[in-house]
Amino acid sequence: MALRLDTAVIRGEIDNTTRDNVRGRLWLVGREAPIVIDLRGNAWRDVAGCKVTFTNPKPASRPPIGLHPKQKGRVGDITASLKMKIYSEPEATAESGGEAASLHASAEWHNALYFEWYSEQNGRVFLEGTNFEVSISAWVWEMDKEQEAVQKTSNLNAMREWLAGIIQRPESKVDGEDEEFDDSEEAWENSLKQSDRLSDAHMEAIEKYGEDGLHDDRIAYVMGWDHMLSSSREHAPEDDDAEGEAWKENDETSAALDDLVNEIDDQTFSDFLDDQEHEAHPLQTMAHDFVLRLLTEIKEERPESTSEDDDNSPLNRFIRNSMNISGKLAGVLGMEDFGGSSHTGHTLAILRRCLNWANEAFAALNELMEAPEWQDRQDLLQDFRADLFAIRNGITDLRRELRTE
């Protein structure tokens, strides 16, 4: 995943005074020597040909572990004029706590420093923020609009290549080649891992390009979804609209639909719903009830010092992993044909993942039990521990049962 450095930066410099080469240095919290950067390519037009120096007035955290001290690679987007929306009333919004309150908070657009590169050692690395104190030198050389467009296209390709490395798409089958369906646990696990990688890559693209990228093809392009690009469906909207409205002009079809609707009375619909219902699996019910209790009681017991926004806190990791278990069990055990022989490999692969989440939940719970702010809530945590043990044992038993069928 991408490494974000802005909160760890004390000060830095970006030098693009030589064409097709960006050099830089970053002084980071906890490191005596600066990170040295040497990249191929150019910045955006506003700072191409310049030297940019910047200072962070409030550095707060250490850089990611494993960040190489000498960064070589390709430039990404580099600019001092990226537009970011900053809300001016965060305190009022937080106190009212509501989404509605954020709609009324005033916002202003600010120029942000954005420095991104694709490192041979660490992959995508970037920093961004509006709080940096920035100084830009005079231009040694100037970039025109056409050159900037070429550079931005190169940056898109760099992002696309980096995401392709995350996704690791399997090789395409030869035309006409039939592949026998594999319902083994390992085959399903590989499929689930592929889905996870695709999801991770998509989240990286959304994090970089935001909602705007969903509308201007950047996300589709960097994800490798060329079939979704606007140019591939230039004439589709008119044709689709025409076909979509054509059925309304067919009186015979419309009359047949009216007759069908009249035949479906309330009793018929009720009988249909009854046919679809089946008894929930005990393990599914156990996990569902556990999460409901967890969310209810944690909301009441959460210490004031424990933030809901800190995803890596032990409490939030415990909740997140427990919810993963409940959600996946509901999906796989709630299928109407569960218990038959179909897709046993898929079920085993999902249950294996649930065991991993259970182990992560136990690790987070153990941290909670040792935390000073939870010492007077040990009875509650012990109850959660017992419930989680029961769920994990149930998952193990079900895996053993499915393997012997």
C-alpha contacts under 8 A as a table, 3 or more apart, distances in Angstrom:
res1	aa1	res2	aa2	distance
1	M	123	G	7.82
1	M	124	R	7.48
1	M	204	E	7.62
2	A	123	G	6.81
2	A	124	R	4.90
2	A	125	V	5.63
2	A	126	F	7.57
2	A	204	E	7.60
3	L	64	P	6.84
3	L	122	N	7.86
3	L	124	R	6.43
3	L	125	V	4.72
3	L	126	F	6.43
4	R	64	P	7.96
4	R	125	V	6.00
4	R	126	F	5.20
4	R	127	L	5.59
5	L	8	A	5.39
5	L	9	V	6.31
5	L	63	P	6.03
5	L	64	P	7.65
5	L	125	V	7.48
5	L	126	F	6.24
5	L	127	L	5.12
6	D	9	V	5.32
6	D	126	F	7.60
6	D	127	L	4.49
6	D	128	E	5.90
6	D	129	G	6.93
7	T	58	K	7.75
7	T	59	P	5.29
7	T	60	A	5.41
7	T	61	S	5.76
7	T	62	R	7.88
8	A	28	L	5.43
8	A	29	V	5.38
8	A	59	P	5.46
8	A	60	A	5.87
8	A	61	S	4.78
8	A	62	R	5.15
8	A	63	P	5.41
9	V	12	G	7.33
9	V	26	L	6.73
9	V	27	W	6.04
9	V	28	L	4.62
9	V	29	V	6.42
9	V	55	T	7.88
9	V	56	N	6.37
9	V	59	P	5.94
10	I	26	L	7.61
10	I	27	W	5.49
10	I	28	L	5.39
10	I	29	V	6.42
10	I	55	T	6.07
10	I	56	N	5.25
10	I	57	P	7.60
10	I	58	K	7.82
10	I	59	P	5.63
11	R	26	L	6.12
11	R	27	W	5.44
11	R	28	L	7.38
11	R	53	T	7.68
11	R	54	F	5.62
11	R	55	T	4.19
11	R	56	N	5.82
12	G	24	G	7.27
12	G	25	R	5.49
12	G	26	L	4.33
12	G	27	W	6.02
12	G	53	T	5.83
12	G	54	F	5.43
12	G	55	T	6.51
13	E	24	G	5.26
13	E	25	R	5.44
13	E	26	L	6.65
13	E	51	K	7.13
13	E	52	V	5.48
13	E	53	T	4.29
13	E	54	F	6.28
14	I	22	V	6.83
14	I	23	R	5.97
14	I	24	G	4.45
14	I	25	R	6.95
14	I	51	K	5.68
14	I	52	V	4.99
14	I	53	T	6.44
15	D	18	T	7.77
15	D	22	V	5.57
15	D	23	R	5.08
15	D	24	G	5.80
15	D	49	G	7.91
15	D	50	C	6.30
15	D	51	K	4.31
15	D	52	V	6.31
16	N	19	R	6.62
16	N	20	D	7.73
16	N	21	N	6.07
16	N	22	V	4.64
16	N	23	R	6.58
16	N	42	N	6.61
16	N	43	A	6.95
16	N	47	V	7.62
16	N	48	A	5.77
16	N	49	G	5.11
16	N	50	C	5.50
16	N	51	K	6.03
17	T	21	N	7.98
17	T	22	V	7.82
17	T	48	A	7.21
17	T	49	G	4.29
17	T	50	C	5.15
17	T	51	K	6.35
17	T	139	W	7.55
17	T	140	V	5.78
17	T	141	W	7.01
18	T	21	N	5.70
18	T	22	V	7.34
18	T	49	G	6.74
19	R	41	G	7.62
19	R	42	N	6.75
19	R	49	G	7.05
19	R	141	W	7.91
20	D	40	R	5.75
20	D	41	G	4.22
20	D	42	N	5.16
21	N	38	D	7.21
21	N	39	L	5.71
21	N	40	R	4.97
21	N	41	G	5.32
21	N	42	N	6.17
22	V	37	I	7.75
22	V	38	D	5.97
22	V	39	L	5.07
22	V	40	R	6.46
22	V	41	G	6.59
22	V	42	N	6.26
22	V	43	A	7.51
22	V	75	V	7.40
23	R	36	V	7.72
23	R	37	I	5.32
23	R	38	D	4.56
23	R	39	L	6.23
24	G	36	V	6.01
24	G	37	I	4.78
24	G	38	D	6.63
25	R	34	P	5.88
25	R	35	I	5.40
25	R	36	V	4.72
25	R	37	I	5.89
26	L	34	P	5.17
26	L	35	I	4.99
26	L	36	V	6.80
27	W	31	R	7.13
27	W	32	E	7.60
27	W	33	A	6.96
27	W	34	P	4.49
27	W	35	I	6.44
28	L	31	R	5.62
28	L	32	E	7.86
28	L	34	P	6.83
28	L	35	I	7.73
28	L	62	R	7.21
28	L	63	P	6.78
29	V	59	P	7.11
29	V	60	A	7.68
29	V	61	S	6.60
29	V	62	R	5.27
29	V	63	P	6.94
30	G	62	R	6.25
31	R	34	P	7.02
34	P	69	P	7.34
35	I	68	H	7.67
35	I	69	P	4.77
35	I	70	K	5.97
35	I	71	Q	7.24
36	V	69	P	6.24
36	V	70	K	4.87
36	V	71	Q	6.02
37	I	70	K	6.01
37	I	71	Q	4.63
37	I	72	K	6.08
38	D	70	K	7.91
38	D	71	Q	6.21
38	D	72	K	5.04
38	D	73	G	6.96
39	L	71	Q	7.82
39	L	72	K	5.56
39	L	73	G	4.99
39	L	74	R	5.04
39	L	75	V	5.71
39	L	117	W	7.60
40	R	73	G	6.33
40	R	74	R	4.80
40	R	75	V	5.96
41	G	74	R	6.36
41	G	75	V	5.51
41	G	151	Q	7.45
42	N	48	A	6.20
42	N	75	V	6.74
42	N	78	I	7.91
42	N	151	Q	6.88
43	A	46	D	7.91
43	A	47	V	6.20
43	A	48	A	4.84
43	A	75	V	7.46
43	A	76	G	7.95
43	A	77	D	6.59
43	A	78	I	4.73
43	A	79	T	6.38
43	A	151	Q	7.85
44	W	47	V	6.04
44	W	48	A	5.65
44	W	77	D	6.88
44	W	78	I	5.75
44	W	79	T	5.51
44	W	148	E	6.06
44	W	151	Q	7.53
44	W	152	K	7.66
45	R	48	A	5.02
45	R	79	T	7.86
45	R	142	E	7.36
45	R	143	M	5.44
45	R	144	D	7.00
45	R	145	K	7.47
45	R	148	E	5.97
46	D	79	T	6.54
46	D	80	A	7.07
46	D	81	S	7.32
47	V	50	C	5.25
47	V	51	K	7.39
47	V	52	V	7.38
47	V	78	I	7.90
47	V	79	T	6.20
47	V	80	A	6.95
47	V	136	I	7.39
47	V	139	W	7.82
48	A	139	W	7.58
48	A	141	W	7.53
48	A	142	E	6.62
48	A	143	M	6.41
49	G	139	W	5.05
49	G	140	V	5.09
49	G	141	W	4.72
49	G	142	E	5.81
49	G	143	M	7.49
50	C	136	I	6.60
50	C	137	S	5.47
50	C	138	A	6.06
50	C	139	W	4.97
50	C	140	V	6.26
50	C	141	W	7.75
51	K	136	I	5.93
51	K	137	S	5.34
51	K	138	A	7.84
52	V	134	V	6.97
52	V	135	S	5.76
52	V	136	I	4.62
52	V	137	S	6.49
53	T	134	V	5.86
53	T	135	S	5.27
53	T	136	I	6.59
54	F	132	F	6.01
54	F	133	E	5.29
54	F	134	V	4.37
54	F	135	S	6.22
55	T	132	F	5.44
55	T	133	E	5.10
55	T	134	V	6.74
56	N	59	P	5.89
56	N	131	N	6.81
56	N	132	F	4.86
56	N	133	E	6.50
57	P	131	N	7.38
57	P	132	F	6.87
57	P	133	E	7.47
63	P	67	L	7.37
64	P	67	L	6.07
66	G	122	N	7.96
67	L	122	N	6.61
68	H	71	Q	6.38
68	H	121	Q	6.51
68	H	122	N	7.11
71	Q	119	S	5.91
71	Q	120	E	7.20
71	Q	121	Q	6.83
72	K	119	S	5.52
72	K	120	E	5.80
72	K	121	Q	7.39
73	G	117	W	7.08
73	G	118	Y	5.56
73	G	119	S	4.57
73	G	120	E	5.23
74	R	117	W	5.82
74	R	118	Y	5.16
74	R	119	S	6.68
74	R	158	A	7.57
75	V	78	I	7.48
75	V	116	E	6.51
75	V	117	W	4.40
75	V	118	Y	6.18
75	V	155	N	7.03
76	G	115	F	7.45
76	G	116	E	4.73
76	G	117	W	4.43
76	G	118	Y	6.47
76	G	155	N	5.09
76	G	158	A	7.17
76	G	159	M	7.75
77	D	114	Y	7.02
77	D	115	F	6.39
77	D	116	E	5.44
77	D	117	W	7.31
77	D	152	K	7.16
77	D	155	N	6.40
78	I	113	L	7.89
78	I	114	Y	5.50
78	I	115	F	4.60
78	I	116	E	5.94
79	T	82	L	6.34
79	T	112	A	7.98
79	T	113	L	5.99
79	T	114	Y	5.35
79	T	115	F	6.62
80	A	111	N	6.66
80	A	112	A	5.77
80	A	113	L	4.21
80	A	114	Y	6.16
81	S	111	N	4.65
81	S	112	A	5.57
81	S	113	L	6.41
81	S	114	Y	7.90
82	L	110	H	7.97
82	L	111	N	5.34
82	L	112	A	4.92
82	L	113	L	6.51
82	L	114	Y	6.62
83	K	109	W	6.17
83	K	110	H	5.71
83	K	111	N	5.02
83	K	112	A	6.12
84	M	109	W	5.48
84	M	110	H	5.37
84	M	111	N	6.36
84	M	112	A	6.32
84	M	130	T	7.74
85	K	107	A	6.29
85	K	108	E	5.61
85	K	109	W	4.53
85	K	110	H	6.36
86	I	107	A	5.37
86	I	108	E	5.33
86	I	109	W	6.13
86	I	110	H	6.89
87	Y	90	P	6.37
87	Y	105	A	6.46
87	Y	106	S	5.83
87	Y	107	A	4.15
87	Y	108	E	6.44
88	S	105	A	6.86
88	S	106	S	5.73
88	S	107	A	5.61
88	S	108	E	7.26
89	E	92	A	5.57
89	E	93	T	6.29
89	E	105	A	5.65
89	E	106	S	6.65
90	P	93	T	5.10
90	P	94	A	6.01
90	P	105	A	7.69
91	E	94	A	5.16
91	E	95	E	6.17
92	A	95	E	5.24
92	A	96	S	6.28
92	A	101	A	7.90
92	A	105	A	7.94
93	T	96	S	5.40
93	T	97	G	5.98
93	T	98	G	7.02
93	T	101	A	5.42
93	T	102	S	5.48
93	T	105	A	6.74
94	A	97	G	4.77
94	A	98	G	7.49
96	S	101	A	6.26
97	G	101	A	7.03
98	G	101	A	5.14
98	G	102	S	6.79
99	E	102	S	5.27
99	E	103	L	6.75
100	A	103	L	5.24
100	A	104	H	7.00
101	A	104	H	5.38
101	A	105	A	6.52
102	S	105	A	5.06
110	H	130	T	6.69
111	N	130	T	6.29
112	A	128	E	6.48
112	A	129	G	5.14
112	A	130	T	4.37
112	A	131	N	7.82
113	L	127	L	7.79
113	L	128	E	5.35
113	L	129	G	5.57
113	L	130	T	6.35
113	L	132	F	7.19
113	L	134	V	7.97
114	Y	126	F	7.33
114	Y	127	L	5.88
114	Y	128	E	4.41
114	Y	129	G	6.93
115	F	126	F	5.49
115	F	127	L	5.40
115	F	128	E	6.46
116	E	124	R	7.29
116	E	125	V	5.80
116	E	126	F	4.13
116	E	127	L	6.53
117	W	124	R	5.90
117	W	125	V	5.56
117	W	126	F	6.37
118	Y	122	N	7.64
118	Y	123	G	5.17
118	Y	124	R	4.46
118	Y	125	V	6.30
118	Y	158	A	7.29
118	Y	162	W	7.82
119	S	122	N	5.22
119	S	123	G	4.68
119	S	124	R	6.07
119	S	125	V	6.96
120	E	123	G	6.14
122	N	125	V	7.15
123	G	162	W	7.17
124	R	162	W	7.39
129	G	132	F	6.46
139	W	142	E	6.33
143	M	147	Q	6.13
143	M	148	E	6.60
144	D	147	Q	5.41
144	D	148	E	6.32
145	K	148	E	5.05
145	K	149	A	6.19
146	E	149	A	5.09
146	E	150	V	6.37
147	Q	150	V	5.10
147	Q	151	Q	6.26
148	E	151	Q	5.00
148	E	152	K	6.13
149	A	152	K	5.16
149	A	153	T	6.22
150	V	153	T	5.16
150	V	154	S	6.29
151	Q	154	S	5.00
151	Q	155	N	6.23
152	K	155	N	4.90
152	K	156	L	6.30
153	T	156	L	5.06
153	T	157	N	6.37
154	S	157	N	5.08
154	S	158	A	6.27
155	N	158	A	5.00
155	N	159	M	6.33
156	L	159	M	5.14
156	L	160	R	6.14
156	L	218	R	7.62
156	L	221	Y	7.90
156	L	222	V	6.43
157	N	160	R	4.88
157	N	161	E	6.10
157	N	222	V	6.95
158	A	161	E	5.19
158	A	162	W	6.19
159	M	162	W	5.10
159	M	163	L	6.15
159	M	222	V	6.02
160	R	163	L	5.23
160	R	164	A	6.10
160	R	221	Y	7.12
160	R	222	V	3.96
160	R	223	M	6.16
160	R	224	G	6.84
161	E	164	A	5.01
161	E	165	G	6.46
161	E	222	V	7.70
162	W	165	G	5.23
162	W	166	I	6.74
163	L	166	I	4.97
163	L	167	I	6.14
163	L	201	A	5.71
163	L	222	V	7.07
163	L	223	M	6.66
164	A	167	I	5.04
164	A	168	Q	5.92
164	A	169	R	7.30
164	A	223	M	7.33
164	A	224	G	7.64
165	G	168	Q	5.42
166	I	197	R	6.12
166	I	198	L	7.61
166	I	200	D	7.84
166	I	201	A	6.34
167	I	194	Q	6.92
167	I	197	R	4.99
167	I	198	L	5.19
167	I	201	A	6.46
168	Q	194	Q	7.57
168	Q	197	R	7.70
169	R	194	Q	7.56
173	K	177	E	6.45
174	V	177	E	5.42
182	D	187	A	6.29
183	D	187	A	6.57
183	D	188	W	6.80
183	D	343	H	6.03
183	D	344	T	6.97
183	D	345	G	5.05
183	D	346	H	6.91
184	S	187	A	5.28
184	S	188	W	6.40
184	S	344	T	7.56
184	S	345	G	4.47
184	S	346	H	7.40
185	E	188	W	5.23
185	E	189	E	6.06
185	E	344	T	7.58
185	E	345	G	3.95
185	E	346	H	6.04
185	E	347	T	7.83
185	E	348	L	5.74
185	E	349	A	5.20
186	E	189	E	4.93
186	E	190	N	6.16
186	E	345	G	7.52
186	E	349	A	7.18
187	A	190	N	5.19
187	A	191	S	6.31
187	A	345	G	7.69
188	W	191	S	4.92
188	W	192	L	6.13
188	W	345	G	6.27
188	W	346	H	5.29
188	W	349	A	6.07
189	E	192	L	5.04
189	E	193	K	6.14
189	E	346	H	7.58
189	E	349	A	5.30
189	E	350	I	7.81
190	N	193	K	5.08
190	N	194	Q	6.22
191	S	194	Q	5.09
191	S	195	S	6.32
192	L	195	S	4.96
192	L	196	D	6.18
193	K	196	D	4.95
193	K	197	R	6.20
194	Q	197	R	5.18
194	Q	198	L	6.24
195	S	198	L	5.11
195	S	199	S	6.16
196	D	199	S	5.05
196	D	200	D	6.10
197	R	200	D	5.03
197	R	201	A	6.15
198	L	201	A	5.17
198	L	202	H	6.17
199	S	202	H	5.07
199	S	203	M	6.22
200	D	203	M	5.18
200	D	204	E	6.31
201	A	204	E	5.05
201	A	205	A	6.33
201	A	223	M	7.37
202	H	205	A	5.08
202	H	206	I	6.20
202	H	219	I	7.89
202	H	223	M	6.91
203	M	206	I	5.05
203	M	207	E	5.98
204	E	207	E	5.07
204	E	208	K	6.31
205	A	208	K	5.23
205	A	209	Y	6.06
205	A	210	G	7.71
205	A	219	I	5.90
205	A	222	V	7.37
205	A	223	M	7.53
206	I	209	Y	5.29
206	I	210	G	4.83
206	I	211	E	6.98
206	I	213	G	7.18
206	I	214	L	7.96
206	I	219	I	7.06
207	E	210	G	5.59
209	Y	212	D	6.40
209	Y	213	G	4.86
209	Y	214	L	7.97
209	Y	218	R	7.47
209	Y	219	I	7.08
210	G	213	G	5.65
210	G	214	L	7.41
211	E	214	L	5.40
211	E	215	H	7.31
212	D	215	H	5.52
212	D	216	D	6.61
213	G	216	D	5.42
213	G	217	D	6.23
213	G	218	R	5.20
213	G	219	I	5.36
214	L	217	D	6.26
214	L	218	R	7.09
214	L	219	I	5.97
214	L	220	A	7.50
215	H	218	R	7.96
216	D	219	I	7.90
217	D	220	A	5.14
217	D	221	Y	6.01
217	D	228	M	7.93
217	D	229	L	5.80
217	D	230	S	6.97
218	R	221	Y	5.12
218	R	222	V	6.22
219	I	222	V	5.36
219	I	223	M	6.01
220	A	223	M	5.26
220	A	224	G	6.31
220	A	225	W	5.02
220	A	226	D	6.64
220	A	228	M	6.31
220	A	229	L	6.39
221	Y	224	G	5.23
221	Y	225	W	5.89
221	Y	226	D	6.03
221	Y	229	L	6.98
222	V	225	W	7.64
225	W	228	M	5.62
225	W	229	L	7.22
226	D	229	L	5.39
226	D	232	S	7.74
227	H	232	S	6.21
228	M	232	S	6.91
228	M	233	R	7.72
229	L	232	S	5.60
229	L	233	R	7.22
230	S	233	R	5.45
230	S	234	E	6.08
231	S	234	E	5.36
233	R	236	A	5.06
233	R	237	P	7.73
234	E	237	P	7.45
235	H	238	E	6.18
235	H	239	D	6.73
236	A	239	D	5.30
236	A	240	D	5.82
237	P	240	D	5.15
237	P	241	D	5.98
238	E	241	D	5.21
238	E	242	A	6.22
239	D	242	A	5.22
239	D	243	E	6.30
240	D	243	E	5.21
240	D	244	G	5.87
241	D	244	G	4.94
241	D	245	E	6.20
242	A	245	E	5.46
242	A	246	A	6.15
243	E	246	A	5.16
243	E	247	W	7.61
244	G	247	W	6.92
245	E	248	K	5.71
245	E	249	E	7.52
246	A	249	E	5.59
246	A	250	N	7.20
247	W	250	N	5.33
247	W	253	T	7.13
247	W	254	S	7.62
248	K	251	D	7.37
248	K	254	S	6.81
250	N	253	T	5.49
250	N	254	S	6.29
251	D	254	S	5.06
251	D	255	A	6.07
252	E	255	A	5.23
252	E	256	A	6.29
253	T	256	A	5.16
253	T	257	L	6.36
254	S	257	L	5.20
254	S	258	D	6.38
255	A	258	D	5.06
255	A	259	D	6.33
256	A	259	D	5.13
256	A	260	L	6.31
257	L	260	L	5.07
257	L	261	V	6.26
258	D	261	V	5.20
258	D	262	N	6.31
259	D	262	N	5.19
259	D	263	E	6.43
260	L	263	E	5.25
260	L	264	I	6.79
261	V	264	I	5.47
262	N	265	D	6.97
264	I	268	T	5.87
264	I	269	F	6.67
265	D	268	T	5.40
265	D	269	F	6.45
266	D	269	F	5.16
266	D	270	S	6.13
267	Q	270	S	4.96
267	Q	271	D	6.10
268	T	271	D	5.14
268	T	272	F	6.22
269	F	272	F	5.01
269	F	273	L	6.39
270	S	273	L	5.19
270	S	274	D	6.29
271	D	274	D	5.04
271	D	275	D	6.26
272	F	275	D	5.19
272	F	276	Q	6.55
273	L	276	Q	5.17
273	L	277	E	6.50
274	D	277	E	5.33
276	Q	336	E	7.77
278	H	336	E	7.00
280	A	284	Q	6.63
280	A	285	T	6.53
280	A	333	L	7.66
280	A	334	G	6.48
281	H	284	Q	5.22
281	H	285	T	6.37
281	H	333	L	6.32
281	H	334	G	7.21
282	P	285	T	5.07
282	P	286	M	6.08
283	L	286	M	5.00
283	L	287	A	6.23
283	L	329	L	7.74
283	L	391	I	6.87
283	L	394	G	6.41
283	L	395	I	7.55
284	Q	287	A	5.34
284	Q	288	H	6.13
284	Q	326	S	6.89
284	Q	329	L	5.58
284	Q	330	A	5.64
284	Q	333	L	6.57
284	Q	334	G	7.66
285	T	288	H	5.05
285	T	289	D	6.08
286	M	289	D	5.32
286	M	290	F	6.12
286	M	391	I	6.96
287	A	290	F	5.01
287	A	291	V	6.33
287	A	325	I	7.16
287	A	326	S	5.03
287	A	329	L	7.69
287	A	391	I	6.55
288	H	291	V	5.39
288	H	292	L	6.34
288	H	326	S	5.52
288	H	330	A	7.93
289	D	292	L	5.10
289	D	293	R	6.17
290	F	293	R	5.26
290	F	294	L	6.00
290	F	384	F	7.96
290	F	387	D	6.99
290	F	388	L	8.00
291	V	294	L	4.83
291	V	295	L	6.03
291	V	319	I	7.93
291	V	322	S	6.64
291	V	323	M	6.31
291	V	326	S	7.05
292	L	295	L	5.35
292	L	296	T	6.16
293	R	296	T	5.15
293	R	297	E	5.96
294	L	297	E	5.47
294	L	298	I	5.73
294	L	319	I	7.54
294	L	384	F	7.65
295	L	298	I	5.38
295	L	299	K	6.06
295	L	319	I	7.73
296	T	299	K	5.50
296	T	300	E	6.79
297	E	300	E	5.16
297	E	301	E	6.07
298	I	301	E	4.86
298	I	302	R	5.35
299	K	302	R	5.59
302	R	306	T	6.64
303	P	306	T	5.46
303	P	373	E	6.82
303	P	374	W	7.80
304	E	307	S	7.39
306	T	313	S	7.90
306	T	315	L	7.96
307	S	310	D	5.68
308	E	311	D	7.50
308	E	316	N	7.13
310	D	313	S	5.60
310	D	316	N	7.20
311	D	316	N	5.71
311	D	317	R	6.70
312	N	316	N	6.58
312	N	317	R	6.11
313	S	316	N	5.40
313	S	317	R	6.17
314	P	317	R	5.13
314	P	318	F	6.05
314	P	364	A	4.66
314	P	365	L	6.80
314	P	367	E	6.21
314	P	368	L	6.07
315	L	318	F	5.10
315	L	319	I	6.27
315	L	364	A	6.73
315	L	365	L	7.25
315	L	368	L	6.64
316	N	319	I	5.04
316	N	320	R	5.90
317	R	320	R	5.07
317	R	321	N	6.04
317	R	360	E	7.73
317	R	361	A	6.70
317	R	364	A	6.11
318	F	321	N	5.52
318	F	322	S	6.16
318	F	360	E	7.39
318	F	361	A	4.57
318	F	362	F	7.37
318	F	364	A	5.26
318	F	365	L	6.07
319	I	322	S	5.19
319	I	323	M	6.13
319	I	361	A	7.54
320	R	323	M	5.19
320	R	324	N	6.24
321	N	324	N	4.98
321	N	325	I	6.41
321	N	357	W	5.19
321	N	358	A	6.78
321	N	360	E	6.67
321	N	361	A	5.49
322	S	325	I	5.22
322	S	326	S	6.44
322	S	357	W	7.08
322	S	358	A	6.92
322	S	361	A	6.37
323	M	326	S	5.10
323	M	327	G	6.02
324	N	327	G	5.25
324	N	328	K	6.11
324	N	354	C	7.44
324	N	357	W	7.08
325	I	328	K	5.42
325	I	329	L	6.04
325	I	354	C	5.16
325	I	357	W	6.56
325	I	358	A	7.28
326	S	329	L	5.26
326	S	330	A	6.10
327	G	330	A	5.20
327	G	331	G	6.34
328	K	331	G	5.02
328	K	332	V	6.23
328	K	350	I	7.00
328	K	354	C	7.44
329	L	332	V	5.31
329	L	333	L	5.55
329	L	334	G	7.47
329	L	350	I	7.85
329	L	351	L	7.62
329	L	354	C	7.85
330	A	333	L	5.50
330	A	334	G	5.16
331	G	334	G	5.42
331	G	335	M	6.71
332	V	335	M	5.89
332	V	338	F	7.53
332	V	347	T	6.21
332	V	350	I	7.45
333	L	338	F	6.04
334	G	338	F	7.14
335	M	338	F	5.35
337	D	340	G	5.89
337	D	342	S	7.56
338	F	342	S	7.77
341	S	344	T	6.07
343	H	346	H	5.21
343	H	347	T	6.53
344	T	347	T	5.11
344	T	348	L	6.21
344	T	402	L	7.07
345	G	348	L	5.11
345	G	349	A	6.17
346	H	349	A	5.15
346	H	350	I	6.26
347	T	350	I	5.18
347	T	351	L	6.14
348	L	351	L	5.06
348	L	352	R	6.13
348	L	399	R	6.10
348	L	402	L	7.56
349	A	352	R	5.10
349	A	353	R	6.47
350	I	353	R	5.13
350	I	354	C	6.31
351	L	354	C	4.87
351	L	355	L	6.31
351	L	395	I	6.34
351	L	399	R	6.94
352	R	355	L	5.14
352	R	356	N	6.52
353	R	356	N	5.04
353	R	357	W	6.30
354	C	357	W	5.01
354	C	358	A	6.07
354	C	395	I	7.63
355	L	358	A	4.93
355	L	359	N	6.28
355	L	392	R	6.40
355	L	395	I	7.05
355	L	396	T	7.77
356	N	359	N	5.16
356	N	360	E	6.34
357	W	360	E	4.96
357	W	361	A	6.04
358	A	361	A	4.95
358	A	362	F	6.15
358	A	388	L	7.26
358	A	392	R	6.44
359	N	362	F	5.05
359	N	363	A	6.26
360	E	363	A	5.12
360	E	364	A	6.32
361	A	364	A	5.16
361	A	365	L	6.04
362	F	365	L	4.93
362	F	366	N	6.08
362	F	385	R	7.44
362	F	388	L	7.82
363	A	366	N	5.21
363	A	367	E	6.53
364	A	367	E	5.15
364	A	368	L	6.37
365	L	368	L	4.96
365	L	369	M	6.24
365	L	381	L	7.50
365	L	385	R	7.48
366	N	369	M	5.12
366	N	370	E	6.51
367	E	370	E	5.25
367	E	371	A	6.28
368	L	371	A	5.10
368	L	374	W	6.49
369	M	374	W	6.32
369	M	375	Q	6.80
369	M	378	Q	6.62
369	M	381	L	6.89
370	E	374	W	7.46
370	E	375	Q	7.28
371	A	374	W	5.59
371	A	375	Q	6.73
372	P	375	Q	5.41
373	E	376	D	7.47
374	W	377	R	5.22
374	W	378	Q	6.76
375	Q	378	Q	5.76
377	R	380	L	5.51
377	R	381	L	6.47
378	Q	381	L	5.05
378	Q	382	Q	5.99
379	D	382	Q	5.12
379	D	383	D	6.31
380	L	383	D	5.17
380	L	384	F	6.42
381	L	384	F	5.01
381	L	385	R	6.12
382	Q	385	R	4.88
382	Q	386	A	6.23
383	D	386	A	5.17
383	D	387	D	6.29
384	F	387	D	5.13
384	F	388	L	6.08
385	R	388	L	5.12
385	R	389	F	6.15
386	A	389	F	5.09
386	A	390	A	6.33
387	D	390	A	5.11
387	D	391	I	6.34
388	L	391	I	5.07
388	L	392	R	6.13
389	F	392	R	5.12
389	F	393	N	6.07
390	A	393	N	5.15
390	A	394	G	6.09
391	I	394	G	4.98
391	I	395	I	6.25
392	R	395	I	5.10
392	R	396	T	6.27
393	N	396	T	5.05
393	N	397	D	6.12
394	G	397	D	5.11
394	G	398	L	6.12
395	I	398	L	5.15
395	I	399	R	6.22
396	T	399	R	5.22
396	T	400	R	6.32
397	D	400	R	5.11
397	D	401	E	6.15
398	L	401	E	4.94
398	L	402	L	6.15
399	R	402	L	5.24
399	R	403	R	6.22
400	R	403	R	5.25
400	R	404	T	6.48
401	E	404	T	5.42
401	E	405	E	6.61
402	L	405	E	5.39
